[in-house]
């Protein structure tokens, strides 16, 4: 499963679609009327629409697949994923809850529900669902999403532990390691945060957004004056601006306020 969240608070989009070859053409309405009216056929055609970015057009197919499947939990879950991709968060929440009504132990549906609830702004409920899902699914993505939700809820020690679990499962993922650094600095573990970001920006895969995040972490940690910041692709003025803004966030008393404010400047 792909991850849309590139740094701590960039909202993710569930990406479970199957890739098509570059030469494939987008489906059209004629295919809808002549396509196989079975769950597999409907999902295959819906996946074609998704692969070409036609998320709204795929929704009637996912809804039809739920009916054809006899309202199977997996069909509701696929509908929920499709609704998230289309930005229909309320409908996604309803679909995931329907899946869980039929299969209470469906961890993937619980993960989807938690993801959608966080996107809606119902952070505490999202944390509850993601807390159930992550230890069952045991993927870096699941723990990463849980860590983000916990951070937004101000549960910083729990968030740091979740990101540690995610990093253990995907040690080369620079975005997850950046998320860990943010949680650590928000929780007052400045040395861990700065050390983590030093390793991130030294990686061959580091991008300009990771370097921006390094500056933010330095400003949050109050260590910028003792750190020689030489970051390619960034002007001195940009570095100073990031440090000033990060310093202002550091002065905020509420953990939740700091967590939400850092999202405005994170790369």
SVG drawing of the C-alpha trace seen along z (x, -y; Angstrom):
<svg xmlns="http://www.w3.org/2000/svg" viewBox="-27 -36 56 48">
<polyline fill="none" stroke="black" stroke-width="0.4" points="0.0,0.0 1.4,-3.3 1.8,-6.3 0.6,-9.7 2.0,-11.3 5.4,-12.6 6.1,-14.4 4.4,-14.5 1.1,-16.2 0.6,-15.9 -2.7,-14.0 -2.4,-10.6 -4.6,-9.1 -5.1,-5.3 -3.6,-3.9 -4.6,-0.3 -5.2,-0.4 -3.5,2.0 -1.1,0.4 -1.8,0.6 0.7,0.5 1.6,-2.9 -0.2,-2.2 -3.5,-1.3 -6.4,-3.6 -8.8,-5.0 -12.2,-3.1 -15.3,-4.8 -19.0,-4.7 -19.5,-2.1 -17.4,0.3 -19.8,-0.3 -22.8,1.0 -21.0,3.9 -18.7,4.9 -19.1,8.1 -21.7,7.4 -19.9,9.5 -17.9,8.4 -14.6,9.2 -15.6,7.5 -16.9,4.4 -13.8,4.1 -11.5,4.6 -13.2,1.8 -13.2,-0.4 -9.5,0.2 -9.0,-0.9 -10.8,-4.2 -8.7,-4.7 -5.5,-4.0 -6.3,-6.9 -7.2,-9.3 -11.0,-9.0 -11.8,-8.4 -15.3,-9.9 -16.2,-7.8 -15.1,-4.6 -17.5,-5.1 -20.7,-3.8 -18.8,-0.6 -17.6,-0.1 -21.1,-0.7 -22.5,1.8 -19.8,4.3 -21.1,4.1 -24.5,5.1 -23.4,7.9 -21.1,9.3 -24.0,9.7 -22.5,6.8 -19.3,8.6 -17.0,6.9 -14.1,6.8 -16.4,5.0 -17.3,2.4 -13.6,1.9 -12.8,1.4 -15.6,-1.1 -14.2,-2.9 -10.8,-3.1 -12.3,-4.5 -14.2,-7.1 -11.0,-8.3 -9.3,-8.6 -12.2,-10.7 -12.2,-12.9 -15.6,-11.6 -14.6,-11.1 -18.1,-10.8 -19.0,-8.1 -15.7,-6.3 -16.4,-6.2 -19.8,-4.7 -18.4,-2.1 -15.6,-1.1 -18.1,-0.9 -20.4,1.3 -17.4,3.6 -16.7,3.8 -20.3,4.5 -20.0,7.6 -16.4,8.5 -15.4,6.9 -11.9,8.2 -11.1,6.8 -7.9,4.9 -7.6,3.4 -11.1,1.9 -10.2,0.6 -7.0,-1.0 -9.1,-2.6 -11.6,-3.9 -8.9,-5.4 -7.3,-7.0 -10.6,-8.6 -11.5,-9.7 -8.2,-11.6 -8.7,-13.2 -12.1,-14.4 -10.6,-15.8 -11.9,-13.3 -8.5,-12.6 -9.3,-10.7 -11.6,-8.3 -9.0,-7.9 -6.4,-7.0 -8.7,-4.4 -9.2,-2.6 -5.5,-2.9 -4.4,-1.5 -6.5,1.6 -5.3,2.0 -1.5,1.3 -0.5,4.2 -2.5,6.6 -1.4,5.5 2.2,4.9 3.4,2.8 5.4,-0.4 2.5,-2.3 0.1,-1.2 2.4,-2.3 3.3,-5.5 -0.4,-6.5 -0.9,-5.6 2.1,-7.8 0.7,-10.8 -2.7,-10.5 -1.1,-10.2 1.0,-13.2 -2.0,-15.3 -3.7,-14.1 -0.7,-15.3 0.2,-11.7 3.8,-12.3 5.5,-9.3 3.0,-6.9 3.6,-8.6 7.4,-8.2 7.0,-4.5 4.8,-4.0 7.3,-5.7 10.1,-3.6 8.1,-0.5 7.6,-1.9 11.3,-2.6 12.2,0.9 10.0,2.3 11.2,-0.2 14.6,-1.5 15.3,-3.1 12.1,-5.1 13.2,-8.7 9.7,-10.1 9.0,-7.8 12.3,-8.7 11.4,-12.4 8.1,-11.8 10.0,-10.1 12.2,-13.2 9.2,-15.5 7.6,-13.4 10.9,-13.3 11.5,-17.1 7.9,-17.8 8.3,-15.5 11.5,-17.2 13.9,-14.6 16.0,-17.1 19.2,-15.2 17.4,-12.1 15.5,-14.3 18.5,-16.2 20.6,-13.0 17.8,-11.3 17.5,-14.2 21.3,-14.4 21.1,-10.8 18.1,-11.6 19.8,-14.5 23.0,-12.5 21.1,-9.8 21.5,-9.7 17.7,-9.7 17.2,-12.9 15.2,-15.6 14.9,-19.4 11.9,-18.8 13.9,-16.6 16.5,-19.4 13.7,-21.9 12.5,-19.5 16.0,-19.3 16.0,-23.1 12.6,-23.0 13.8,-20.3 16.9,-22.4 14.7,-25.4 12.3,-23.4 15.3,-22.0 16.8,-25.4 20.1,-24.1 20.4,-26.1 23.1,-28.5 25.4,-25.6 24.8,-23.8 26.5,-24.8 23.6,-24.5 24.8,-24.1 21.9,-22.9 22.0,-22.9 19.0,-24.3 18.1,-26.7 18.9,-30.3 20.2,-31.8 16.9,-33.9 14.8,-30.7 16.8,-29.0 16.4,-32.0 12.7,-32.2 12.2,-28.5 14.3,-28.8 12.3,-31.8 9.0,-30.1 10.1,-26.9 11.3,-28.8 7.9,-30.4 6.3,-27.0 8.7,-25.8 7.4,-28.5 3.8,-27.3 2.7,-25.6 0.2,-23.1 1.6,-19.9 -1.4,-19.8 -0.9,-23.4 2.8,-22.7 2.0,-19.5 -0.6,-21.2 1.5,-24.4 4.5,-22.4 2.5,-21.0 2.3,-24.5 6.0,-24.6 7.1,-21.0 8.4,-20.0"/>
</svg>
